[in-house]
Amino acid sequence: MAMVKAFSVLRQSLTRWPQWSCAQLAPLRVSRRSILGLSFRSGTMWRPSRCYSSTAEAAAAKAEDDSFLQWFLLLIPATAFGLGTWQVQRRKWKLKLIAELESRIMAEPIPLPADPMELKNLEYRPVKVRGHFNHSKELYIMPRTKVDPAREARDAGRISSSMESGAYVVTPFHCSDLGVTILVNRGFVPKKKVNPETRQKGQVLGEVDLVGIVRLTETRKPFVPENNPEQNHWHYRDLEAMAKITGADPIFIDADFKSTVPGGPIGGQTRVTLRNEHMQYIITWYGLCAATSYLWFQKFVRRTPGV
C-alpha cells in the first residue's frame, strides 16, 4: 500500500508540475522511504564518495616518497665503496713511492751540487762531501730515538719498548771543495751524552770525507712543540732558522752509518717518514659500505619492520 500511495503522489505531482509547491514535497522529505528496494534518508542528497580516490592518491604519494628515499639512501654505501676503492689506489701509490725512496737511499753517492736549488729534487739521495766540522756550534734535535730497523721489527706490536731517548747532533760542516758550510746530522747520542764534554773522543778534527743523505726542511706537525733556539732545543728541522743561528747555508744531510766514530754520535739516522695510513681508511670505508648495504637491504628488499 505504501508503494502504491507513493507512486500515486508522484504521478499527481508530475501532472501538476507548475503548481507543485514546497508543501507538497514535504511528505517525500519527512521520513525514510523505500522505493524499488533502495533506501534513502529524507533531507539528504546522495553524492559519490571520495574515500577511495583519496586513499589511492595517498598510497601513490607514499610509494613515490619511498622510492626516492630508497635510491637516495643507496648513495651512502655507493659513496663509501668509491672512497674505499680510491684509498686502495692511494695505498698502492704510497707503497710505490716509499719503495722508490728506499731504493734512492741505497744508490751510489754523487757529489753535492753547487746549486742549492738542485737539492729540492734530491731528497733521500746520497751525496759525498769533503771538509771539517765546527763543533762549537752544535744543535740538538730532541727527543729522538735511535733508528734500528732490527729492533723496531722485533718490538713491533708491543705496548712498551726499550727504546732509549736522546738527541740528534747537528753540526756545521764547511765543504772545502765547494766553499760553503752545510748542516750535518752526525747521528744519535743518548740523553746522558748530549753534552759534548762527555764525548770528547767523538769530536772529529781535521778534514774528513763524508757521505750523507739529503734532507729538506720540515714544517711543524700538530702537537709538536715549537723550536727553542735560545735553549738549543729543536723539535723539527727548520733549515732557515738553523742556518741563521749557525751561519751555515740551509743545506742539510744525514751522515751515514760509516761516519760513526768511537765515542761519537751513531750515524745512519735516516728514516723514510711518509705518512701511510691508507689501510685504516680502506677498512673504515669498506666497513661502512658493508654495514649500510646490509641495513639498506633489510629495509627495502626484505622489508624488515623497524629497520
Backbone as numpy.savetxt, mean C-alpha at the origin, in Angstrom:
# Nx Ny Nz CAx CAy CAz Cx Cy Cz
-90.20 -12.24 -5.99 -91.02 -11.04 -5.99 -90.16 -9.78 -5.99
-89.09 -9.86 -5.22 -88.23 -8.67 -5.14 -87.61 -8.36 -6.49
-87.22 -9.41 -7.26 -86.60 -9.18 -8.57 -87.63 -8.63 -9.53
-88.86 -9.15 -9.48 -89.92 -8.66 -10.38 -90.22 -7.20 -10.10
-90.26 -6.86 -8.82 -90.52 -5.47 -8.44 -89.41 -4.55 -8.91
-88.21 -5.02 -8.82 -87.09 -4.19 -9.25 -87.12 -3.93 -10.73
-87.38 -4.97 -11.52 -87.47 -4.79 -12.96 -88.63 -3.88 -13.33
-89.72 -3.97 -12.60 -90.88 -3.12 -12.87 -90.54 -1.67 -12.63
-89.86 -1.39 -11.51 -89.47 -0.01 -11.21 -88.51 0.50 -12.26
-87.55 -0.34 -12.71 -86.57 0.08 -13.71 -87.25 0.38 -15.03
-88.26 -0.44 -15.44 -88.96 -0.22 -16.71 -89.75 1.07 -16.67
-90.43 1.28 -15.55 -91.21 2.52 -15.42 -90.30 3.74 -15.45
-89.14 3.60 -14.85 -88.22 4.75 -14.81 -87.70 5.09 -16.19
-87.40 4.05 -16.99 -86.87 4.29 -18.33 -87.92 4.95 -19.22
-89.18 4.54 -19.05 -90.24 5.15 -19.88 -90.53 6.57 -19.46
-90.23 6.92 -18.25 -90.50 8.28 -17.77 -89.18 9.02 -17.49
-88.12 8.79 -18.31 -86.77 9.35 -18.07 -86.76 10.85 -17.87
-87.48 11.63 -18.69 -87.39 13.07 -18.48 -87.93 13.52 -17.15
-88.89 12.78 -16.58 -89.46 13.18 -15.31 -88.82 12.46 -14.13
-87.75 11.70 -14.39 -87.10 10.93 -13.31 -86.42 11.87 -12.35
-86.81 11.75 -11.08 -86.26 12.65 -10.07 -85.37 11.89 -9.10
-84.67 12.64 -8.31 -83.80 12.02 -7.31 -84.60 11.24 -6.29
-85.83 11.69 -6.04 -86.65 10.96 -5.06 -86.99 9.57 -5.54
-87.17 9.44 -6.88 -87.50 8.13 -7.43 -86.30 7.20 -7.41
-85.06 7.75 -7.34 -83.86 6.90 -7.29 -83.55 6.42 -5.89
-84.23 6.98 -4.91 -83.93 6.64 -3.52 -84.08 5.16 -3.23
-85.19 4.50 -3.71 -85.30 3.06 -3.40 -84.14 2.23 -3.93
-83.43 2.72 -5.00 -82.32 1.95 -5.56 -81.04 2.15 -4.76
-80.99 3.21 -3.90 -79.77 3.49 -3.18 -79.88 3.27 -1.69
-81.02 2.79 -1.23 -81.24 2.69 0.20 -80.59 1.46 0.78
-80.84 0.33 0.17 -80.40 -0.93 0.78 -79.65 -1.77 -0.22
-79.20 -2.89 0.28 -78.45 -3.81 -0.55 -79.39 -4.59 -1.44
-79.17 -4.65 -2.78 -80.00 -5.35 -3.72 -79.19 -6.41 -4.44
-79.87 -7.42 -4.86 -79.20 -8.49 -5.59 -79.84 -8.61 -6.94
-79.07 -8.33 -7.96 -79.59 -8.38 -9.32 -78.72 -9.33 -10.13
-79.35 -10.34 -10.66 -78.65 -11.34 -11.49 -77.50 -11.97 -10.73
-77.68 -12.13 -9.41 -76.67 -12.81 -8.61 -75.49 -11.95 -8.25
-75.45 -10.64 -8.66 -74.36 -9.72 -8.34 -74.77 -8.85 -7.19
-73.89 -8.61 -6.29 -74.21 -7.87 -5.08 -73.55 -6.51 -5.13
-74.30 -5.44 -4.83 -73.79 -4.08 -4.80 -74.19 -3.43 -3.51
-73.34 -2.56 -2.98 -73.70 -1.82 -1.77 -74.24 -0.47 -2.20
-75.36 -0.09 -1.61 -76.02 1.15 -1.99 -75.14 2.34 -1.68
-75.21 3.33 -2.54 -74.48 4.57 -2.31 -73.03 4.51 -2.75
-72.62 3.40 -3.36 -71.23 3.27 -3.79 -71.19 3.01 -5.27
-70.05 3.28 -5.85 -69.85 3.02 -7.27 -68.64 2.12 -7.45
-68.66 1.10 -8.23 -67.56 0.16 -8.42 -66.45 0.78 -9.25
-65.29 0.62 -8.79 -64.12 1.11 -9.51 -63.09 0.00 -9.63
-62.29 -0.02 -10.67 -61.25 -1.07 -10.80 -60.20 -0.91 -9.70
-59.77 -1.97 -9.09 -58.77 -1.96 -8.02 -57.37 -1.75 -8.59
-56.58 -0.90 -7.92 -55.19 -0.65 -8.34 -54.19 -1.47 -7.55
-54.64 -2.35 -6.70 -53.75 -3.14 -5.84 -52.78 -3.97 -6.65
-53.33 -4.64 -7.67 -52.48 -5.52 -8.45 -51.40 -4.74 -9.20
-51.78 -3.62 -9.84 -50.80 -2.84 -10.62 -49.74 -2.22 -9.71
-50.14 -1.76 -8.51 -49.16 -1.17 -7.58 -48.17 -2.21 -7.11
-48.64 -3.39 -6.80 -47.75 -4.46 -6.37 -46.75 -4.84 -7.46
-47.24 -4.91 -8.68 -46.36 -5.26 -9.80 -45.28 -4.20 -10.01
-45.68 -2.92 -9.90 -44.70 -1.85 -10.07 -43.65 -1.87 -8.97
-44.10 -2.12 -7.72 -43.15 -2.18 -6.61 -42.18 -3.34 -6.77
-42.72 -4.48 -7.23 -41.85 -5.64 -7.44 -40.83 -5.37 -8.54
-41.27 -4.69 -9.60 -40.34 -4.37 -10.70 -39.25 -3.40 -10.24
-39.66 -2.39 -9.43 -38.67 -1.43 -8.93 -37.67 -2.10 -8.00
-38.15 -3.00 -7.15 -37.26 -3.72 -6.24 -36.29 -4.61 -7.00
-36.81 -5.27 -8.04 -35.93 -6.13 -8.85 -34.85 -5.31 -9.54
-35.23 -4.10 -10.01 -34.24 -3.23 -10.66 -33.18 -2.77 -9.67
-33.60 -2.40 -8.44 -32.65 -1.98 -7.42 -31.72 -3.11 -7.03
-32.26 -4.33 -6.87 -31.43 -5.48 -6.52 -30.42 -5.79 -7.61
-30.82 -5.63 -8.86 -29.90 -5.89 -9.97 -28.75 -4.89 -9.97
-29.06 -3.61 -9.75 -28.01 -2.60 -9.68 -27.06 -2.87 -8.52
-27.62 -3.18 -7.33 -26.79 -3.45 -6.15 -25.91 -4.67 -6.38
-26.48 -5.67 -7.04 -25.73 -6.91 -7.29 -24.47 -6.64 -8.11
-24.60 -5.91 -9.21 -23.44 -5.67 -10.08 -22.52 -4.61 -9.50
-23.08 -3.69 -8.72 -22.23 -2.69 -8.08 -21.32 -3.33 -7.03
-21.87 -4.21 -6.19 -21.07 -4.87 -5.16 -20.05 -5.83 -5.75
-20.30 -6.29 -6.98 -19.33 -7.17 -7.62 -18.03 -6.44 -7.95
-18.09 -5.10 -7.96 -16.87 -4.32 -8.22 -15.84 -4.51 -7.11
-16.29 -4.80 -5.88 -15.35 -4.92 -4.77 -14.40 -6.11 -4.97
-14.89 -7.34 -5.14 -13.95 -8.44 -5.38 -13.18 -8.29 -6.69
-13.82 -7.70 -7.71 -13.12 -7.53 -8.99 -11.95 -6.56 -8.84
-12.18 -5.47 -8.11 -11.10 -4.49 -7.89 -10.00 -5.09 -7.03
-10.37 -5.83 -5.98 -9.36 -6.47 -5.12 -8.52 -7.46 -5.91
-9.14 -8.20 -6.80 -8.40 -9.15 -7.63 -7.42 -8.42 -8.55
-7.88 -7.31 -9.12 -6.99 -6.53 -10.00 -5.80 -5.98 -9.25
-6.01 -5.47 -8.03 -4.91 -4.93 -7.24 -3.95 -6.04 -6.82
-4.48 -7.21 -6.49 -3.60 -8.33 -6.14 -2.73 -8.75 -7.31
-3.32 -8.79 -8.50 -2.55 -9.15 -9.71 -1.49 -8.10 -10.01
-1.84 -6.82 -9.80 -0.87 -5.74 -10.00 0.30 -5.89 -9.04
0.04 -6.27 -7.78 1.11 -6.47 -6.82 2.00 -7.66 -7.18
1.43 -8.67 -7.81 2.24 -9.80 -8.28 3.27 -9.31 -9.29
2.81 -8.46 -10.23 3.73 -7.92 -11.23 4.77 -7.00 -10.59
4.34 -6.21 -9.60 5.27 -5.33 -8.90 6.34 -6.14 -8.16
5.94 -7.24 -7.57 6.90 -8.07 -6.84 7.93 -8.68 -7.79
7.49 -9.12 -8.96 8.43 -9.65 -9.95 9.44 -8.58 -10.35
8.92 -7.36 -10.58 9.82 -6.27 -10.95 10.81 -5.97 -9.83
10.33 -5.94 -8.56 11.21 -5.61 -7.44 12.27 -6.69 -7.23
11.89 -7.96 -7.33 12.87 -9.04 -7.17 13.93 -8.99 -8.27
13.50 -8.65 -9.47 14.46 -8.52 -10.58 15.42 -7.38 -10.32
14.89 -6.25 -9.79 15.74 -5.10 -9.51 16.74 -5.42 -8.41
16.29 -6.11 -7.37 17.20 -6.49 -6.28 18.30 -7.41 -6.80
17.91 -8.35 -7.65 18.91 -9.26 -8.22 19.93 -8.50 -9.06
19.46 -7.49 -9.81 20.38 -6.68 -10.61 21.35 -5.90 -9.72
20.84 -5.34 -8.62 21.70 -4.57 -7.72 22.73 -5.47 -7.05
22.29 -6.66 -6.65 23.23 -7.59 -6.02 24.31 -8.04 -7.00
23.92 -8.23 -8.25 24.92 -8.60 -9.26 25.85 -7.43 -9.57
25.32 -6.20 -9.44 26.15 -5.02 -9.67 27.23 -4.92 -8.58
26.88 -5.26 -7.37 27.85 -5.22 -6.28 29.02 -6.17 -6.55
28.73 -7.29 -7.20 29.76 -8.30 -7.45 30.57 -8.01 -8.71
30.27 -6.91 -9.40 31.00 -6.59 -10.63 32.41 -6.13 -10.32
33.24 -6.10 -11.35 34.61 -5.64 -11.20 34.64 -4.13 -10.95
35.46 -3.67 -10.02 35.51 -2.23 -9.71 36.06 -1.42 -10.87
35.55 -0.21 -10.98 36.01 0.72 -12.00 36.59 1.94 -11.28
37.42 2.74 -11.96 37.94 3.96 -11.32 36.79 4.91 -10.99
36.95 5.61 -9.90 35.94 6.59 -9.51 35.87 7.68 -10.57
34.67 7.96 -11.13 34.57 8.99 -12.17 34.96 10.37 -11.63
35.56 11.14 -12.48 35.94 12.49 -12.09 34.73 13.41 -12.01
33.69 13.10 -12.78 32.48 13.91 -12.77 31.48 13.33 -11.76
31.16 14.05 -10.69 30.23 13.53 -9.68 28.84 13.22 -10.23
28.44 13.87 -11.34 27.12 13.63 -11.91 26.98 12.20 -12.44
28.11 11.61 -12.82 28.07 10.23 -13.32 27.71 9.24 -12.22
27.93 9.63 -10.98 27.68 8.70 -9.87 26.20 8.41 -9.65
25.33 9.28 -10.18 23.90 9.08 -9.98 23.41 7.78 -10.59
24.11 7.30 -11.60 23.72 6.04 -12.25 24.62 4.88 -11.83
25.44 5.10 -10.79 26.40 4.06 -10.40 26.19 3.57 -8.97
25.03 3.81 -8.39 24.84 3.33 -7.03 24.96 1.81 -6.99
25.62 1.33 -5.93 25.93 -0.10 -5.71 26.99 -0.62 -6.69
27.65 0.28 -7.37 28.71 -0.13 -8.31 30.06 0.00 -7.60
30.91 -1.04 -7.62 32.24 -0.94 -6.99 33.15 0.02 -7.76
33.87 0.86 -7.02 34.85 1.76 -7.61 36.15 1.64 -6.81
37.24 2.02 -7.44 38.52 1.96 -6.75 39.14 3.35 -6.71
39.77 3.64 -5.57 40.38 4.95 -5.35 41.72 4.74 -4.64
42.53 5.79 -4.70 43.82 5.77 -3.99 43.97 7.11 -3.27
44.40 7.06 -1.98 44.56 8.29 -1.23 44.80 8.00 0.24
44.45 8.95 1.10 44.70 8.78 2.54 43.52 9.32 3.34
43.34 8.78 4.55 42.25 9.16 5.43 42.61 10.38 6.28
41.57 11.12 6.66 41.70 12.19 7.65 40.87 11.78 8.87
41.51 11.07 9.79 40.79 10.49 10.92 40.30 11.53 11.93
40.79 12.77 11.81 40.38 13.79 12.78 38.94 14.28 12.56
38.35 13.90 11.44 36.99 14.36 11.13 36.01 13.19 10.94
36.15 12.18 11.76 35.25 11.03 11.66 33.81 11.41 11.99
32.90 10.77 11.28 31.47 10.89 11.56 30.94 9.51 11.94
29.83 9.48 12.69 29.30 8.20 13.18 27.81 8.10 12.86
27.49 7.11 12.04 26.09 6.80 11.75 25.65 5.72 12.73
24.68 6.04 13.56 24.30 5.12 14.63 22.82 5.33 15.00
22.23 4.28 15.63 22.78 2.95 15.90 22.71 2.08 14.64
23.68 1.20 14.52 23.75 0.27 13.40 24.17 -1.11 13.92
23.85 -2.12 13.13 24.30 -3.48 13.42 25.16 -3.97 12.27
26.01 -4.89 12.57 26.95 -5.40 11.55 26.22 -6.24 10.51
26.53 -5.99 9.26 25.97 -6.79 8.17 26.65 -8.15 8.18
25.85 -9.18 8.44 26.37 -10.55 8.48 25.30 -11.46 7.90
25.33 -11.72 6.58 24.28 -12.52 5.94 24.10 -13.90 6.56
25.20 -14.55 6.95 25.09 -15.90 7.52 24.32 -15.86 8.85
24.65 -14.90 9.69 23.96 -14.80 10.97 22.50 -14.38 10.79
22.24 -13.47 9.84 20.88 -13.02 9.61 20.01 -14.15 9.10
20.57 -15.02 8.25 19.81 -16.18 7.79 19.55 -17.15 8.93
20.52 -17.27 9.82 20.37 -18.18 10.97 19.34 -17.66 11.97
19.28 -16.34 12.15 18.37 -15.75 13.13 17.02 -15.39 12.55
16.79 -15.68 11.26 15.52 -15.31 10.63 14.35 -15.98 11.34
13.34 -15.20 11.64 12.14 -15.75 12.30 12.20 -15.71 13.80
13.35 -15.41 14.37 13.45 -15.34 15.83 12.90 -14.02 16.35
12.27 -14.08 17.52 11.73 -12.87 18.14 12.86 -11.95 18.56
13.91 -12.52 19.11 15.07 -11.72 19.52 16.32 -12.33 18.92
17.35 -11.52 18.78 18.61 -11.99 18.22 19.75 -11.40 19.03
20.93 -11.88 18.70 22.12 -11.45 19.45 22.91 -10.39 18.71
22.25 -9.63 17.81 22.95 -8.61 17.05 23.46 -7.50 17.96
24.74 -7.19 17.80 25.37 -6.16 18.64 25.19 -4.80 17.99
24.84 -3.82 18.82 24.63 -2.47 18.32 25.94 -1.70 18.32
26.08 -0.82 17.34 27.29 -0.02 17.24 27.08 1.13 16.28
28.13 1.42 15.49 28.06 2.56 14.58 28.90 2.28 13.34
28.57 3.02 12.27 29.40 3.03 11.08 30.33 4.23 11.17
31.61 4.01 10.92 32.61 5.08 10.98 32.81 5.64 9.58
32.45 6.91 9.40 32.57 7.60 8.11 33.74 8.57 8.21
34.72 8.39 7.31 35.96 9.17 7.39 36.24 9.85 6.06
36.60 11.15 6.08 37.01 11.80 4.83 38.24 11.12 4.24
38.25 10.98 2.92 39.34 10.29 2.21 39.73 11.17 1.03
40.99 11.63 1.03 41.47 12.49 -0.05 42.05 11.61 -1.16
41.43 11.70 -2.34 41.88 10.92 -3.50 43.04 11.66 -4.18
44.20 11.06 -4.10 45.39 11.73 -4.64 45.36 11.83 -6.15
44.76 10.87 -6.83 44.76 10.88 -8.29 43.72 11.85 -8.85
42.62 12.06 -8.12 41.56 12.96 -8.60 41.63 14.35 -7.95
42.30 14.45 -6.82 42.42 15.73 -6.15 41.14 16.16 -5.44
40.27 15.20 -5.10 39.03 15.51 -4.39 38.99 14.71 -3.10
38.19 15.18 -2.16 38.01 14.46 -0.90 36.60 13.90 -0.87
36.49 12.62 -0.60 35.19 11.94 -0.55 34.95 11.41 0.86
33.79 10.85 1.08 33.45 10.25 2.36 33.42 8.74 2.21
34.11 8.06 3.13 34.21 6.60 3.08 33.64 6.02 4.37
32.66 5.14 4.20 32.17 4.35 5.34 33.15 3.21 5.55
34.02 3.34 6.54 35.04 2.33 6.75 34.45 1.03 7.28
33.28 1.11 7.92 32.65 -0.11 8.39 32.10 0.00 9.80
31.83 -1.16 10.38 31.14 -1.25 11.67 32.12 -1.37 12.83
31.81 -0.65 13.90 32.51 -0.83 15.18 31.46 -0.98 16.27
31.68 -1.84 17.27 30.72 -1.95 18.38 30.67 -0.65 19.17
29.65 -0.52 19.97 29.42 0.72 20.70 30.61 1.10 21.59
31.25 0.10 22.15 32.38 0.39 23.04 33.63 0.81 22.28
33.61 0.69 20.94 34.77 1.05 20.14 34.52 2.29 19.27
33.43 3.00 19.54 33.14 4.20 18.74 34.22 5.26 18.95
34.67 5.43 20.17 35.74 6.39 20.44 37.02 5.96 19.74
37.57 6.80 18.86 38.77 6.39 18.10 39.97 6.08 18.99
40.03 6.59 20.21 41.15 6.29 21.10 41.18 4.82 21.51
40.04 4.13 21.38 39.99 2.71 21.76 40.41 1.80 20.60
40.73 2.36 19.44 41.10 1.55 18.28 42.21 2.24 17.47
43.21 2.69 18.16 44.31 3.39 17.51 45.03 2.53 16.47
45.08 1.21 16.73 45.77 0.33 15.77 45.04 0.27 14.43
43.76 0.55 14.46 42.98 0.48 13.22 42.93 1.78 12.43
43.58 2.81 12.89 43.59 4.09 12.19 44.70 4.07 11.13
44.31 3.73 9.92 45.26 3.55 8.83 45.92 4.88 8.47
47.26 4.84 8.33 48.02 6.02 7.95 48.64 5.82 6.58
48.94 6.93 5.92 49.59 6.85 4.62 48.59 6.54 3.51
49.14 6.47 2.28 48.28 6.22 1.12 47.91 4.74 1.04
46.68 4.52 0.68 46.19 3.15 0.52 45.33 3.08 -0.73
45.26 1.88 -1.29 44.32 1.60 -2.38 43.04 1.04 -1.75
41.94 1.53 -2.22 40.67 1.20 -1.58 39.62 0.90 -2.64
38.82 -0.12 -2.36 37.66 -0.44 -3.21 36.40 -0.24 -2.37
35.43 0.47 -2.94 34.19 0.73 -2.22 32.98 0.72 -3.13
31.81 0.68 -2.51 30.53 0.65 -3.22 29.92 2.05 -3.19
29.56 2.56 -4.34 28.97 3.90 -4.42 27.60 3.90 -3.76
27.37 4.88 -2.90 26.07 5.08 -2.26 25.63 6.52 -2.45
24.35 6.69 -2.63 23.78 8.03 -2.80 23.19 8.53 -1.49
22.76 9.78 -1.49 22.21 10.36 -0.28 20.88 9.71 0.08
20.50 9.83 1.34 19.24 9.29 1.84 18.32 10.41 2.29
17.03 10.15 2.24 16.04 11.04 2.86 15.59 10.41 4.17
15.25 11.24 5.10 14.84 10.73 6.41 13.52 9.97 6.30
13.51 8.75 6.80 12.32 7.92 6.78 11.46 8.23 8.00
10.17 7.87 7.95 9.31 8.10 9.12 9.86 7.42 10.36
9.73 8.10 11.48 10.15 7.61 12.80 11.67 7.57 12.99
12.43 7.97 11.96 13.88 8.06 12.11 14.23 9.43 12.67
15.03 9.50 13.73 15.35 10.80 14.33 16.12 11.69 13.36
16.07 12.97 13.64 16.86 13.92 12.85 18.34 13.76 13.18
19.18 14.04 12.18 20.62 14.03 12.42 20.99 15.13 13.41
22.03 14.87 14.18 22.51 15.84 15.17 23.99 16.10 14.93
24.30 16.99 13.99 25.71 17.25 13.67 26.52 17.77 14.86
25.88 18.53 15.76 26.61 19.08 16.91 27.18 17.98 17.79
26.41 16.90 17.98 26.88 15.78 18.80 27.50 14.68 17.96
27.61 14.91 16.64 28.18 13.93 15.72 27.40 12.61 15.76
26.08 12.72 15.82 25.20 11.55 15.76 24.38 11.65 14.47
24.64 10.72 13.56 23.96 10.72 12.27 23.11 9.46 12.19
21.87 9.62 11.75 20.94 8.50 11.68 20.65 8.08 10.23
21.02 8.90 9.29 20.87 8.55 7.87 21.88 9.37 7.08
22.15 8.95 5.83 23.15 9.60 5.01 22.61 10.89 4.40
23.01 12.00 4.95 22.70 13.31 4.36 24.03 13.83 3.81
24.27 13.54 2.54 25.59 13.82 1.97 25.92 15.31 1.97
24.95 16.14 1.71 25.23 17.58 1.68 25.68 18.06 3.06
24.95 17.63 4.10 25.30 18.07 5.46 26.64 17.47 5.90
26.88 16.21 5.58 28.14 15.57 5.95 29.31 16.23 5.24
29.12 16.54 3.97 30.19 17.19 3.21 30.49 18.57 3.77
29.46 19.29 4.19 29.66 20.62 4.74 30.44 20.58 6.05
30.15 19.58 6.88 30.83 19.47 8.18 32.30 19.11 8.01
32.58 18.23 7.05 33.94 17.71 6.91 34.76 18.45 5.85
34.13 19.25 5.02 34.84 19.91 3.93 35.08 19.01 2.74
34.37 17.89 2.66 34.53 16.95 1.56 33.49 17.22 0.48
33.63 16.53 -0.65 32.62 16.57 -1.69 31.50 15.57 -1.32
30.27 15.81 -1.79 29.16 14.91 -1.45 29.22 13.60 -2.23
30.31 12.89 -2.05 30.51 11.57 -2.69 30.76 10.57 -1.57
30.06 9.46 -1.62 30.07 8.51 -0.51 30.25 7.10 -1.05
31.17 6.34 -0.42 31.33 4.92 -0.77 31.43 4.09 0.50
30.96 2.84 0.41 31.14 1.86 1.48 32.38 1.04 1.18
33.38 1.10 2.06 34.59 0.30 1.85 34.24 -1.19 1.90
34.87 -1.99 1.04 34.57 -3.42 1.01 35.23 -4.13 2.20
34.95 -5.42 2.34 35.44 -6.17 3.49 36.96 -6.30 3.48
37.59 -6.28 2.30 39.03 -6.42 2.21 39.77 -5.22 2.81
39.05 -4.12 3.01 39.69 -2.94 3.58 39.86 -3.06 5.10
39.29 -4.09 5.70 39.34 -4.25 7.15 40.78 -4.49 7.61
41.15 -3.78 8.67 42.47 -3.96 9.28 42.27 -4.36 10.74
43.20 -5.09 11.33 43.05 -5.50 12.74 42.85 -4.28 13.65
41.83 -4.36 14.48 41.54 -3.28 15.41 40.73 -2.14 14.82
40.46 -2.20 13.52 39.72 -1.12 12.87 38.28 -1.52 12.56
37.53 -0.63 11.92 36.16 -0.95 11.54 36.10 -2.15 10.59
35.02 -2.88 10.68 34.81 -4.04 9.81 34.12 -3.57 8.54
34.80 -3.68 7.41 34.25 -3.23 6.14 33.19 -4.17 5.59
32.73 -3.84 4.39 31.71 -4.68 3.74 30.32 -4.48 4.31
30.02 -3.27 4.76 28.72 -3.01 5.39 27.70 -2.42 4.41
27.66 -3.00 3.22 26.70 -2.55 2.22 25.49 -3.49 2.24
24.34 -2.92 2.42 23.11 -3.68 2.43 22.19 -3.13 1.33
21.69 -4.03 0.49 20.75 -3.61 -0.54 19.41 -3.37 0.13
19.08 -2.11 0.30 17.87 -1.75 1.05 16.79 -1.25 0.10
16.12 -2.18 -0.54 14.97 -1.85 -1.35 13.74 -2.42 -0.68
12.79 -1.56 -0.43 11.58 -2.01 0.26 10.83 -3.01 -0.61
10.56 -4.19 -0.04 9.86 -5.23 -0.78 8.80 -5.86 0.12
7.64 -5.22 0.16 6.52 -5.73 0.97 5.36 -6.19 0.09
5.66 -6.49 -1.17 4.59 -6.82 -2.12 3.88 -8.12 -1.77
4.59 -9.08 -1.16 3.92 -10.33 -0.79 2.81 -10.08 0.22
3.02 -9.18 1.16 1.97 -8.85 2.12 0.76 -8.25 1.41
1.02 -7.38 0.44 -0.08 -6.77 -0.29 -0.82 -7.81 -1.13
-0.07 -8.75 -1.71 -0.71 -9.80 -2.52 -1.66 -10.62 -1.66
-1.20 -11.03 -0.47 -2.05 -11.81 0.42 -3.27 -11.01 0.85
-3.06 -9.72 1.14 -4.18 -8.88 1.58 -5.24 -8.73 0.51
-4.82 -8.37 -0.71 -5.80 -8.12 -1.77 -6.49 -9.40 -2.23
-5.74 -10.48 -2.40 -6.38 -11.73 -2.81 -7.29 -12.28 -1.71
-6.89 -12.08 -0.45 -7.74 -12.50 0.66 -9.05 -11.72 0.68
-8.96 -10.40 0.44 -10.17 -9.58 0.39 -11.05 -9.99 -0.79
-10.42 -10.31 -1.91 -11.17 -10.75 -3.08 -11.93 -12.05 -2.77
-11.27 -13.01 -2.13 -11.91 -14.29 -1.81 -13.07 -14.10 -0.83
-12.85 -13.27 0.19 -13.89 -13.07 1.21 -15.11 -12.38 0.62
-14.91 -11.31 -0.13 -16.05 -10.58 -0.69 -16.74 -11.38 -1.80
-15.99 -12.19 -2.54 -16.61 -13.05 -3.56 -17.53 -14.08 -2.90
-17.09 -14.63 -1.78 -17.92 -15.60 -1.07 -19.21 -14.96 -0.56
-19.11 -13.76 0.03 -20.29 -13.07 0.52 -21.23 -12.71 -0.62
-20.68 -12.28 -1.75 -21.50 -11.94 -2.91 -22.24 -13.17 -3.44
-21.54 -14.28 -3.48 -22.16 -15.53 -3.95 -23.30 -15.94 -3.03
-23.08 -15.86 -1.71 -24.11 -16.23 -0.76 -25.33 -15.30 -0.85
-25.09 -14.04 -1.11 -26.17 -13.06 -1.13 -27.00 -13.13 -2.40
-26.34 -13.20 -3.55 -27.05 -13.04 -4.80 -27.23 -14.32 -5.61
-26.47 -15.34 -5.31 -26.60 -16.60 -6.05 -27.38 -17.64 -5.23
-26.93 -17.85 -4.02 -27.63 -18.81 -3.17 -28.77 -18.19 -2.38
-28.80 -16.82 -2.37 -29.86 -16.09 -1.69 -29.99 -16.49 -0.23
-28.85 -16.50 0.47 -28.86 -16.84 1.89 -29.50 -15.70 2.68
-30.53 -15.96 3.47 -31.17 -14.90 4.25 -30.21 -14.28 5.25
-30.29 -12.96 5.41 -29.50 -12.26 6.42 -28.11 -11.92 5.99
-27.68 -12.35 4.77 -26.33 -12.05 4.30 -26.35 -10.76 3.50
